[in-house]
């Protein structure tokens, strides 16, 4: 292989994981951008997730660049780069190695941490060396796992971390539970469902409903509700997605004026408080009335049709009168709205149960 297609560095090798190699070396920022890329998160036409880095923050990059242009600027924090292929490590002496990076097919590295710093350095009109921490991973799944674990302790947007979780295995229990909810949320948002395009995610910034709110009602259902049983067995994920989609299709048909063309600030139905409250309504109808289809849910929602104030009017909540838009996405308001809506639905189900004809008993001949 021609020498100009191989970049070599003397590096210090840290004794950490037995399954990974962790190296540290100094390199010019321009060279880091030659052997590593910043892979922006996005989705393809089929809705499949690719990449993992958040979008650039222009203001932040300008601040870093303005600082680095000063002659006495230093940048001790390393850029973290991960490799899964086309690198080799030759041990020279204890703790010292030669890292060779094969550039014949383009940049094999991916920036895991430090993308804003690196972007700022790209615009700098001078040579500037940075420390690079290189992590050699088994495969891309392991690379994504390391990205999530490294960045979960830093102030990255939680929605970005949560959207990546379904692509990562071997997670701590706290993140593993969120992963299933995040997968279902993404399917609702990118597959052919009633919520397609409605959920705001990093890969769907034009969405209206907060992804964390949708994940919350799904996690509650998976823990203690109807999805706990639905998720088990073959096609469990599809059954859960269809249940939520059918419910929200019924919601849209019950209150079209409060859904279509609205946003959270113009309709409390699309607001965090409304979505969470409707999540509890879905649970009651699914568990107590066995609702599964759109028509089943529409029948159950009919009792709420004229008793809501999604876009105007007042709510009468436990003797408390509230303007329609005074409900906020805080625990007390969400609990008030949940209690009100669920109470009405349960009362309607009790009424229907009383009106239902008693089952016919087979007559038995009298003893002779």
N, C-alpha and C positions, 0 to 999 in steps of 0.2 A: 504494500500500500504506500503511495507517495507520502513523504513526510509532511507535506503541507495539508494533508487530510487527517493528521493526527495532532492533537494538542496534548502536551504533557506537562505535568506539574509535580513538584516535590510536595508531599503532604504529610501531615501528622495523623496517625491513625489512632482513634480513641478506642479503648477497650470497654465496650458497652454491651450491646446485644450480641448473642452468639449467632443470630440469624441475619444480622445486617452489618454492613461496614459503614462506619461514620468517619469521614475524613475532614481535615481543615487545611486550607491553603489560601494564598493571596493571589488575586488575579485582577487585571484591568477590567473595569466595568464593561468596556466595549467587547472584551473577549468573553465575559460571562454571557453577554447577549448573543455571541456567536454559538456557544455550546449549549445554551438553555433558552427556552421559550416561555412566555407567559400565556398559559392556556386559559382563555376566558370561558366562563361557564355559559352554556347555551343549550338549545335543543334543536334537533333536526326536524324535518318535515313530518316525521312519524311521532314526534314528541319524545324521542330518546334523548337522555341527558348526555352531554359531552362537555369536557373541560371542567374546571372547578374554581378558577380565580374570579373574584368579584370585579365589576367594572372599575376602570381607573377613576380616581378622584382628583380632578384637575387642580383644584385649589390646594390640596395637600401636596401634590407633586410640585407645584410652583413654590410652596413654602420650603420644601426640602432643597430644591434647586437653588433658590436664593441664598440659602445658608451655605450650600456646598461651593458656591462660586467664591466665597471668601477664602483668602489664601491660608488662613489658619484653621479651616474646617477639618474636622475628623469625623469618621463614621465607624465606630467600633462594632456596631451590631452587624453580624454576618448575614449574607444572603444565603438562604437555605435552598439548595438545588437537589432534586432527586433524580436518580437514574434507574432504569430498569434493564437497559441493554447498551451494547456498544461501548462499554468501559472495561478496562482491565487494571488490576492493582498488582504491582510487583513490590514485594517487601525487600528493602535495601538493608535495613538494620532494625533493631527493636523499636517499634513505634514510628518508623519513618518508611514511607512507601513512595513509589512513583505511580501516579495516576495517568493513564493514557485514555484519551477520549477520541473515539472514531467519528470523524466528521464526514465520512464519505457519502452518507445518506442524509445529511442535514444535522440539525442540532438534536442530540439524543436526550438532553436534560430538560426538566420541567421545574420552574420556580415554584417552590412550596411556600416560602415566606420571604417578604422583602420586595414585592413587585413594585410598590410605589417608590421606594428608594432607587430601585434599578431603573425605573422609568425616568426619574429625575436625573440620574447619572447619564442617561442616554443623550440628554440635551446639553450636557456640560462640555464646554470647549477646552478640555484639558485632560491629560491622563490622570486617572484616579484609581488607585487600587482599593479593592474591598476584600474583606475576608469572606470566604465561601465555605459553608458547611455542606459537605456532599454526603448524601444518604443514598446508598445503593440498595434498592428494593428488589424483591423477587419478581413482582409483576405490577401491573397498573392498579389492581385491587388493593395491594399492600400500599402503594403510593397514595391512593385516596385515603386509606385508613390513617396513614401518618399525617396527611394534610389536616384531616378532621381533628385528630388528637392534639396536634401541635397548635392549631389555631383556636381550639375550643376554649382555651384559657385566655385568649386575647379578645379585644373588643371588635371582632368581626361581626357583621350582621348575623343575628341568630337565624334569620330565615334562610341565609345562604348555607350555613352549617346544616340546618334541618333538611334542606332540599338535597344535599349531598348524601345524607345518611343512608338512603336505600341502596346506594352503590357500594356501601362499605360493610364488611363483615367483621366478626369478632369484636363487637363493641361492648363497652360497659352496659349493665342492665338499664341504667337511666337513659342512655342514648338509644339502646336497642328498642325500647318501648316506643320512643318517639319515631324511630325509623319506620315502623309499620304504618303509623299514622301519616307520616310524610309521604310514603309510597301511595297510600290510598288517596291522599290529597292531590298528588300529582296526576294520578290516573283520572280523578274527577275533573281535573283542569285541562288535560290534554287528550283524553279519549272522548268518544261520542256520548257525552252525558249532559244532563240539564245544567251543569255548572261549568261546562267547557268555556274557558277564557274568562271566567268570572273571578277566579281566585288570584290575588296578587302574590306573585313569587318573583324571585330574582330573574327567572327566565320568562316571566309574564308580568312585567312592571305595569302594564295597562289594566291589570285586574282590579276588582273593586273590593272583594271580600278578603280580609287579612288571612293569610295562610295559617298563621299561628292560632287563630280563632277556630278555623275549620279542623285543624289538628287536635285542638283541645276537646271538641265534642266527639271526635272519633276516638281519642284515647279513653275518654270516659266510657264510651260504649263498649270498647274492647275490654275494658277492665271489669265493668259491672253491668253492662247492658246487652242488648240483642246481638251485637257483633261478636261478643265473646263466644257464642256458639256458632254463628255464621262463618267465622274465619277458619274454623276447624275443618279439616278434610279437604278433598279436591275442590277446586274452583271456589274456595272460601273467599279469596280476595275479590273475585268477580261478583260474588253474591253481596259482599259488603258495598262495593261500588254501586251496584244496581239498586240496592236498598236506598242509599243516600240520594242517588240520582232521581229515583222515582218520587221520593219525598219532596225534593225541591222542585221537581216538575209540578207536583200538586200545589206547592206553595205559590209558584209563579201563576198557575191557573186560578187559584183562589183570590190572589191579590195582584192582578196584572198591573194595575195603576201604581202600586207601591213597589213594583219590581223593575219593569222595563223603563229604561232611560233614567233611572234613579241612581243616586250615590249614597253613601252612609250619612252625609250631612243633610240629605233631602228626604231620606226614608229610613226610619229605624228598623225596617225589615232587613236592610242590607248592612246595618250597623253591627258592631261586635256584640252589643247587648242583645239585639234581636236574633242574630244567628245562634248565639248560645242558648237563648230561651227556646228557639224553635228546635234545637237539638234535643232538648228534654221532651218537647211535644212529640217528636219523631219516636223517641224511646217508648213513651206511653202508648202511642198508637200501635207500634210494632209489637210490643210485649203483651199488652192487655187486649188489643183488638185483633192481633194477628195480621196487621196491615203489611202488605208487601208491594202491591201494585199501585200505580198512580191513582186509580179510581178508589182503591181502599183508603189511601191517605186523603184524597179530596173529601170523601165522605166523613172522615174524622175531623177534618179542618173546618167543615161547614159550621160547626158550633162557634167558631171564633170569628167568622166572616165579618159580622157587624159589631164586634166588641173590641176592635183594635183601633189604635190611633197612630198608624205607622207614619203618615205624612202630614196630618193636621189634627186639631182637636185636643182632647185631654185623655189621660189614662186615670182610671179610678182603681188604685192599687192598695188594697187593705185599708180603706178609709183615707188614703192619701191621694190627693188630686195632683197630677203632674202634667205640665204641658208636654205635647207629643215629643218635642225635641230636647227636653230636659234630661231624658234618660241617657246616662253615660256608661261607658264600658268599665265600670267599677263594680266590685263584688256586691255591694249593697243593692245597686240598681239592677244588676243582672239577676240577683236572687229574688227581688220583688217581681220582676217581669216573669221569671220562670214560675214562681208560685201562682201568679195570677192566671197565666195561660194554661198551665197544667191543671189547675183547679177547675177551670171551665171544661176542659176536655174530659177529665175524670167524671165530672158531674153528668156530662152528656152520655158518657158510656154507661153510667149507672142507670140513667133514665131509659136508654135503649134496652138494657138488660131486663128492666121491669116490664117493658112493653112487649118483649119477645114472647111468642106463644110457648106455653109449656110443652115439652116433648110428649108425644102420644105414647101411652103405655099399652102394651099388648094385653088384651083381656084374657083371663084364664077361666076356664069353666069352673063353676061352683062344684064343690064336692057333692056327690050324690048321697 
